[in-house]
Amino acid sequence: MSRIKSTGKTAGGTPKQARGSRFVAGMIAGLLVLGAPAAALADTLADALAGAYNNSGLLEQNRALLRAADEDVGVALSALRPIIGWSADVTYSDSDARSSLTGIRSTDDTSGSLGLSADILLFDGGRSRMGVDIAKESVLATRQALIGVEQNILLQAVQAFMDVRSNTEIVALRRNNVRVITQELRAAQDRFEVGEVTRTDVALAEARLAGANALLAQAEGDLAEARAFYRFAVGRDANALAVPPALPARPASLAAAQAAAMRSHPDILRAQHEVTVSDLRVLIAKSAAIPQVRLQSRYGLTESLDSSDYNRGGSIGIGVTGPIYQGGRNSALERQAINRGTAARSALFETTQRIAQNVSTAFARVDVARAAIEASDRQIRAARTAFEGVREEATLGARTTLDVLNAEQELLDAQANRITAASNQYVASYALLASMGQLTAQNLRLQVQIYDPSSYYNQVQSAPSSISRQGRQLDQVLKSLGRE
């Protein structure tokens, strides 16, 4: 309560009326403090999400891994193309020979040679072609893994944004509580001086003030942690944060949410591509005994540097190779591929079940958060009514200082619960989007340059050489990526 003047009268009425009016003024001032940040709008939730998308090192890491997977397609494709090579050497030879007819004879010679070779695969049972298909499926799986990372990054940004907002509001609430209890302590001390209360009432107010200061310190520490996490998640410091927008639309039913997840969740799509890869590896293992047919050509020139002697010529032919016995290696590889395929299918089933469970949990958490907000609103209304009643009864001497402090604490706790419940509702709503595979920059329509996972792939899928114009352009792309 507000401090009471020892004169017993004020310009506004009786001491008890003055205490009541000042206390109401203190509560109003506290509510104004809570509402003040909303007037100074700064970063929105969309700004935070865009910052996380643009500044995430983890996203950049996984984009680089995707580009590396893109190159695997070119590597696999190269097995279907001609392989052309060259060789050259210069040789000096010196020898002595002894014969009964000619005696000792010394010879020396310097020669040079140049050779060209070309090989091209004609037939291998489709193994090389399936290797290209495996590389393409692996690219698609890696793209889905990148989307999964993107979802985690954006959900982390939502959590960071709401943590800063809720902790800022709780700090303001705690500061207002310290201010109000300080007024209560002063009022108790004044009443003690005139003999209206005992020393116990003053001690209770002092204890409650110490506790309020401790809770304020804890709230300020939580806010500092939330700001540090925001800096990590978003890539910049959190200043004033705007009121979050309307909650994202929720599916009409749990079944609809789960159906959406089965269609679009990146973990499920990635597992499906991995099953395809495992099936192709089984086919490759089974084709290991099929002969390989190659067209081979050679051309060489050897010339003496000490004379006009030379030798040149070439050849072209078809070579066929195939295994006869390899100690059981091919059979073991085939069984291994089959078992890995079984494991991939089991992983797909487990992923599907896990995603369905995650959707159920996220769906329920949205309902729980909404119910918690409604309950907190009712609790606040009841606690405020009780507090006002206890406060008035205290002015009449029917309630003690402890009663007033307890009623004020009940109202404070209800308000803090409301802040936490509102934060949880936003996080739960966006977690539901993530569980359905829809928490992406594109689906959220963020104002960012959306990373195109197919752009780099389209440039490298044909395996351009470093001396081609496309290869030189790729070098420039990689240099610019390295500078970033």
For each residue, the residues with C-beta under 8 A, 3 or more apart:
1: 4 19 20 22 23 183 184 187 188 391 394 395 404
2: 18 19 21 22 23 25 26 183 186 187
3: 22 183 186 187 190
4: 1 15 18 19 187 190 191 194
5: 8 9 10 15 18 190
6: 190 193 194
7: 10
8: 5 15 194
9: 5 14 15
10: 5 7 13 14 15 18
11:
12: 17 18 21
13: 10 17 18 21
14: 9 10 17 18
15: 4 5 8 9 10 18 19
16: 19 20 395 396
17: 12 13 14 20 21 395
18: 2 4 5 10 12 13 14 15 21 22
19: 1 2 4 15 16 22 23 187 395
20: 1 16 17 23 24 391 392 395
21: 2 12 13 17 18 24 25
22: 1 2 3 18 19 25 26 183
23: 1 2 19 20 26 27 180 183 391
24: 20 21 27 28
25: 2 21 22 28 29
26: 2 22 23 29 30 176 179 180 183
27: 23 24 30 31 176 180
28: 24 25 31 32
29: 25 26 32 33 176 179
30: 26 27 33 34 172 173 176 177 179 180
31: 27 28 34 35 176
32: 28 29 35 36
33: 29 30 36 172 175 176
34: 30 31 169 172 173 176
35: 31 32 38 39
36: 32 33 39 40 172
37: 40 168 169 172 240 241
38: 35 41 242 243
39: 35 36
40: 36 37 240
41: 38 44 240 242 243
42: 239 240 241 242
43: 47 48 51 238 239 240 241 242
44: 41 47 48 241 242 244 245
45: 48 49 158 161 242 244 245
46: 49 50 245 444 446 447
47: 43 44 50 51
48: 43 44 45 51 52 157 158 160 161 230 233 234 241
49: 45 46 52 53 154 157 158 441 444 446
50: 46 47 53 54 441 446 447 448
51: 43 47 48 54 55 157 234 235 236
52: 48 49 55 56 153 154 156 157 233 234 235
53: 49 50 56 59 150 153 154 441 446 448
54: 50 51 235 448
55: 51 52 234 235 236
56: 52 53 59 60 153 235
57: 60 61
58: 61 62 149 153
59: 53 56 62 63 146 149 150 153 451
60: 56 57 63 64 484
61: 57 58 64 65
62: 58 59 65 66 145 146 149
63: 59 60 66 67 146 451 453
64: 60 61 67 68 481
65: 61 62 68 69 142 146
66: 62 63 69 70 139 142 143 145 146 453 456
67: 63 64 70 71 456 460
68: 64 65 71 72
69: 65 66 72 135 138 139 142
70: 66 67 73 74 139 456 457 460 461
71: 67 68 74 75 460
72: 68 69 75 76 135 138 139
73: 70 76 77 132 135 136 139 457 460 461 463
74: 70 71 77 78 460 461 462 463 464
75: 71 72 78 135 463
76: 72 73 79 128 131 132 134 135
77: 73 74 80 81 132 135 461 462 463
78: 74 75 81 463
79: 76 121 128 131 132
80: 77 121 128 129 132
81: 77 78 120 463
82: 118 119 120
83: 118 119 120
84: 116 117 118
85: 116 117 118
86: 114 115 116 117
87: 113 114 115 117
88: 112 113 114 115
89: 112 113
90: 110 111 112 305
91: 110 111 112 113
92: 108 109 110
93: 107 108 109 110 111
94: 106 107 108
95: 106 107 108
96: 104 105 106 107
97: 104 105 106 107
98: 103 104 105
99: 102 103 105
100:
101:
102: 99 105
103: 98 99
104: 96 97 98
105: 96 97 98 99 102
106: 94 95 96 97
107: 93 94 95 96 97
108: 92 93 94 95 306
109: 92 93 304 306
110: 90 91 92 93 304 305 306
111: 90 91 93 302 303 304 305
112: 88 89 90 91 302 303 305
113: 87 88 89 91 300 301 302 303
114: 86 87 88 300 301
115: 86 87 88 298 299 300 301
116: 84 85 86 298 299 300
117: 84 85 86 87 296 297 298 299
118: 82 83 84 85 296 297
119: 82 83 294 295 296 297
120: 81 82 83 294 295
121: 79 80 124 128 292 293 294
122: 293 294 295 318
123: 291 292 293
124: 121 127 128 287 290 292 293
125: 287 290 291 292
126: 129 130 283 287
127: 124 130 131 284 287 288 290
128: 76 79 80 121 124 131 132
129: 80 126 132 133
130: 126 127 133 134 280 283 284 287
131: 76 79 127 128 134 135 284
132: 73 76 77 79 80 128 129 135 136
133: 129 130 136 137 280
134: 76 130 131 137 138 277 280 281 284
135: 69 72 73 75 76 77 131 132 138 139
136: 73 132 133 139 140
137: 133 134 140 141 273 274 276 277 280
138: 69 72 134 135 141 142 273 277
139: 66 69 70 72 73 135 136 142 143 457
140: 136 137 143 144 269 273
141: 137 138 144 145 270 273 274 277
142: 65 66 69 138 139 145 146
143: 66 139 140 146 147 453
144: 140 141 147 148 266 267 269 270 273
145: 62 66 141 142 148 149 266 270
146: 59 62 63 65 66 142 143 149 150 453
147: 143 144 150 151 266 437 440
148: 144 145 151 152 266 267 270
149: 58 59 62 145 146 152 153
150: 53 59 146 147 153 154 439 440 441
151: 147 148 154 155 266 434 437 439 440
152: 148 149 155 156 434
153: 52 53 56 58 59 149 150 156 157 233
154: 49 52 53 150 151 157 158 430 434 439 440 441 444
155: 151 152 158 159 427 430 431 434 439
156: 52 152 153 159 160 233
157: 48 49 51 52 153 154 160 161 233 234
158: 45 48 49 154 155 161 162 426 427 430
159: 155 156 162 163 229 233 427
160: 48 156 157 163 164 226 229 230 232 233 234 238
161: 45 48 157 158 164 165 230 234 238 241 244
162: 158 159 165 166 244 423 426 427
163: 159 160 166 167 226 229 230 423
164: 160 161 167 168 223 226 227 230 238 241
165: 161 162 168 169 241 244 423
166: 162 163 169 170 419 420 422 423
167: 163 164 170 171 219 222 223 226
168: 37 164 165 171 172 223 241
169: 34 37 165 166 172 173 419
170: 166 167 173 174 219 222 223 416 419 420
171: 167 168 174 175 216 219 220 223
172: 30 33 34 36 37 168 169 175 176
173: 30 34 169 170 176 177 219 412 415 416 419
174: 170 171 177 178 212 215 216 219 220
175: 33 171 172 178 179 216
176: 26 27 29 30 31 33 34 172 173 179 180
177: 30 173 174 180 181 212 215 216 408 412
178: 174 175 181 182 209 212 213 216
179: 26 29 30 175 176 182 183
180: 23 26 27 30 176 177 183 184 408
181: 177 178 184 185 205 208 209 212 405 408
182: 178 179 185 186 209
183: 1 2 3 22 23 26 179 180 186 187
184: 1 180 181 187 188 205 208 209 401 404 405 408
185: 181 182 188 189 202 205 206 209
186: 2 3 182 183 189 190
187: 1 2 3 4 19 183 184 190 191
188: 1 184 185 191 192 197 201 202 204 205 401
189: 185 186 192 193 202 205
190: 3 4 5 6 186 187 193 194
191: 4 187 188 194 196 197 201
192: 188 189 195 196 197 198 199 201 202
193: 6 189 190
194: 4 6 8 190 191
195: 192
196: 191 192
197: 188 191 192 200 201 202 400 401
198: 192 201 202
199: 192 202 203
200: 197 203 204
201: 188 191 192 197 198 204 205 400 401 402
202: 185 188 189 192 197 198 199 205 206
203: 199 200 206 207
204: 188 200 201 207 208 401 402 405
205: 181 184 185 188 189 201 202 208 209 401 405
206: 185 202 203 209 210
207: 203 204 210 211
208: 181 184 204 205 211 212 405 409
209: 178 181 182 184 185 205 206 212 213
210: 206 207 213 214
211: 207 208 214 215
212: 174 177 178 181 208 209 215 216
213: 178 209 210 216 217
214: 210 211 217 218
215: 174 177 211 212 218 219
216: 171 174 175 177 178 212 213 219 220
217: 213 214 220 221
218: 214 215 221 222
219: 167 170 171 173 174 215 216 222 223
220: 171 174 216 217 223 224
221: 217 218 224 225
222: 167 170 218 219 225 226
223: 164 167 168 170 171 219 220 226 227
224: 220 221 227 228
225: 221 222 228 229
226: 160 163 164 167 222 223 229 230 238
227: 164 223 224 230 231 237 238
228: 224 225 231 232
229: 159 160 163 225 226 232 233
230: 48 160 161 163 164 226 227 233 234 237 238
231: 227 228 234 235 236 237 238
232: 160 228 229
233: 48 52 153 156 157 159 160 229 230
234: 48 51 52 55 157 160 161 230 231 238
235: 51 52 54 55 56 231
236: 51 55 231
237: 227 230 231
238: 43 160 161 164 226 227 230 231 234 241
239: 42 43
240: 37 40 41 42 43
241: 37 42 43 44 48 161 164 165 168 238
242: 38 41 42 43 44 45
243: 38 41
244: 44 45 161 162 165 426
245: 44 45 46
246:
247: 250 425 426 429
248: 429 430 433
249:
250: 247 257 363 366 429 432
251: 254 256 257 260 363 436
252: 256
253: 256 257
254: 251 257 258 359 360 363
255: 258 259
256: 251 252 253 259 260
257: 250 251 253 254 260 261 359 362 363 432 435 436
258: 254 255 261 262 356 359 360
259: 255 256 262 263
260: 251 256 257 263 264 436 437 438
261: 257 258 264 265 268 355 356 358 359 435 436 437
262: 258 259 265 268 352 355 356
263: 259 260 437
264: 260 261 269 436 437 438
265: 261 262 268 269 355 435 436 437
266: 144 145 147 148 151 269 270 437
267: 144 148 270 271 351 354 355 437
268: 261 262 265 271 272 348 351 352 355 437
269: 140 144 264 265 266 272 273 437
270: 141 144 145 148 266 267 273 274
271: 267 268 274 275 344 347 348 351 352
272: 268 269 275 276 348
273: 137 138 140 141 144 269 270 276 277
274: 137 141 270 271 277 278 344 347 348
275: 271 272 278 279 341 344 345 348
276: 137 272 273 279 280
277: 134 137 138 141 273 274 280 281 344
278: 274 275 281 282 337 340 341 343 344 345
279: 275 276 282 283 341
280: 130 133 134 137 276 277 283 284
281: 134 277 278 284 285 337 340 341
282: 278 279 285 286 334 337 338 341
283: 126 130 279 280 286 287
284: 127 130 131 134 280 281 287 288 337
285: 281 282 288 330 333 334 336 337 338
286: 282 283 334
287: 124 125 126 127 130 283 284 290
288: 127 284 285 323 330 333 334
289: 322 323 330
290: 124 125 127 287 322
291: 123 125 320 321 322
292: 121 123 124 125 320 321 322
293: 121 122 123 124 318 319 320
294: 119 120 121 122 318 319 321
295: 119 120 122 316 317 318
296: 117 118 119 316 317 318 319
297: 117 118 119 314 315 316 317
298: 115 116 117 314 315 316
299: 115 116 117 312 313 314 315
300: 113 114 115 116 312 313 314
301: 113 114 115 310 311 312
302: 111 112 113 310 311 312
303: 111 112 113 309 310 311 312
304: 109 110 111 307 308 309 310
305: 90 110 111 112
306: 108 109 110
307: 304
308: 304
309: 303 304
310: 301 302 303 304
311: 301 302 303
312: 299 300 301 302 303
313: 299 300
314: 297 298 299 300
315: 297 298 299
316: 295 296 297 298
317: 295 296 297
318: 122 293 294 295 296
319: 293 294 296
320: 291 292 293
321: 291 292 294
322: 289 290 291 292
323: 288 289 326 330
324:
325:
326: 323 329 330
327:
328: 331 332
329: 326 332 333
330: 285 288 289 323 326 333 334
331: 328 334 335
332: 328 329 335 336
333: 285 288 329 330 336 337
334: 282 285 286 288 330 331 337 338
335: 331 332 338 339
336: 285 332 333 339 340
337: 278 281 282 284 285 333 334 340 341
338: 282 285 334 335 341 342
339: 335 336 342 343
340: 278 281 336 337 343 344
341: 275 278 279 281 282 337 338 344 345
342: 338 339 345 346
343: 278 339 340 346 347
344: 271 274 275 277 278 340 341 347 348
345: 275 278 341 342 348 349
346: 342 343 349 350
347: 271 274 343 344 350 351
348: 268 271 272 274 275 344 345 351 352
349: 345 346 352 353
350: 346 347 353 354
351: 267 268 271 347 348 354 355
352: 262 268 271 348 349 355 356
353: 349 350 356 357
354: 267 350 351 357 358
355: 261 262 265 267 268 351 352 358 359 435
356: 258 261 262 352 353 359 360
357: 353 354 360 361
358: 261 354 355 361 362 435
359: 254 257 258 261 355 356 362 363 432 435 436
360: 254 258 356 357 363 364
361: 357 358 364 365 435
362: 257 358 359 365 366 428 431 432 434 435
363: 250 251 254 257 359 360 366 367 432
364: 360 361 367 368
365: 361 362 368 369 424 428 431 432
366: 250 362 363 369 370 425 428 429 432
367: 363 364 370 371
368: 364 365 371 372 428
369: 365 366 372 373 421 424 425 428 429
370: 366 367 373 374 425
371: 367 368 374 375
372: 368 369 375 376 417 421 424 425
373: 369 370 376 377 418 421 422 425
374: 370 371 377 378
375: 371 372 378 379 421
376: 372 373 379 380 414 417 418 421
377: 373 374 380 381 418
378: 374 375 381 382
379: 375 376 382 383 414 417 418
380: 376 377 383 384 411 414 415 418
381: 377 378 384 385
382: 378 379 385 386
383: 379 380 386 387 407 410 411 413 414
384: 380 381 387 388 411
385: 381 382 388 389
386: 382 383 389 390 407 410 411
387: 383 384 390 391 404 407 408 410 411
388: 384 385 391 392
389: 385 386 392 393
390: 386 387 393 394 399 403 404 406 407
391: 1 20 23 387 388 394 395 399 404 407
392: 20 388 389 395 396
393: 389 390 396 398 399 403
394: 1 390 391 397 398 399 400 401 403 404
395: 1 16 17 19 20 391 392
396: 16 392 393
397: 394
398: 393 394
399: 390 391 393 394 403 404
400: 197 201 394 403 404
401: 184 188 197 201 204 205 394 404 405
402: 201 204 405 406
403: 390 393 394 399 400 406 407
404: 1 184 387 390 391 394 399 400 401 407 408
405: 181 184 204 205 208 401 402 408 409
406: 390 402 403 409 410
407: 383 386 387 390 391 403 404 410 411
408: 177 180 181 184 387 404 405 411 412
409: 208 405 406 412 413
410: 383 386 387 406 407 413 414
411: 380 383 384 386 387 407 408 414 415
412: 173 177 408 409 415 416
413: 383 409 410 416 417
414: 376 379 380 383 410 411 417 418
415: 173 380 411 412 418 419
416: 170 173 412 413 419 420
417: 372 376 379 413 414 420 421
418: 373 376 377 379 380 414 415 421 422
419: 166 169 170 173 415 416 422 423
420: 166 170 416 417 423 424
421: 369 372 373 375 376 417 418 424 425
422: 166 373 418 419 425 426
423: 162 163 165 166 419 420 426 427
424: 365 369 372 420 421 427 428
425: 247 366 369 370 372 373 421 422 428 429
426: 158 162 244 247 422 423 429 430
427: 155 158 159 162 423 424 430 431
428: 362 365 366 368 369 424 425 431 432
429: 247 248 250 366 369 425 426 432 433
430: 154 155 158 248 426 427 433 434 439
431: 155 362 365 427 428 434 435
432: 250 257 359 362 363 365 366 428 429 435 436
433: 248 429 430 436 438 439 443
434: 151 152 154 155 362 430 431 437 438 439
435: 257 261 265 355 358 359 361 362 431 432
436: 251 257 260 261 264 265 359 432 433
437: 147 151 260 261 263 264 265 266 267 268 269 434
438: 260 264 433 434 443
439: 150 151 154 155 430 433 434 443 444
440: 147 150 151 154 443 444
441: 49 50 53 150 154 444 446 448 450
442: 445 450
443: 433 438 439 440
444: 46 49 154 439 440 441
445: 442
446: 46 49 50 53 441
447: 46 50
448: 50 53 54 441
449:
450: 441 442
451: 59 63
452: 455
453: 63 66 143 146 456 457
454: 457 458
455: 452 458 459
456: 66 67 70 453 459 460 477
457: 70 73 139 453 454 460 461
458: 454 455 461
459: 455 456 464 470 473 474 477
460: 67 70 71 73 74 456 457 463 464 474
461: 70 73 74 77 457 458
462: 74 77
463: 73 74 75 77 78 81 460
464: 74 459 460 468 470 471 474
465: 468 471
466: 471 472 475
467: 471 472
468: 464 465 471 472
469: 472 473
470: 459 464 473 474
471: 464 465 466 467 468 474 475
472: 466 467 468 469 475 476
473: 459 469 470 476 477
474: 459 460 464 470 471 477 478
475: 466 471 472 478 479
476: 472 473 479 480
477: 456 459 473 474 480 481
478: 474 475 481 482
479: 475 476 482 483
480: 476 477 483 484
481: 64 477 478 484
482: 478 479
483: 479 480
484: 60 480 481
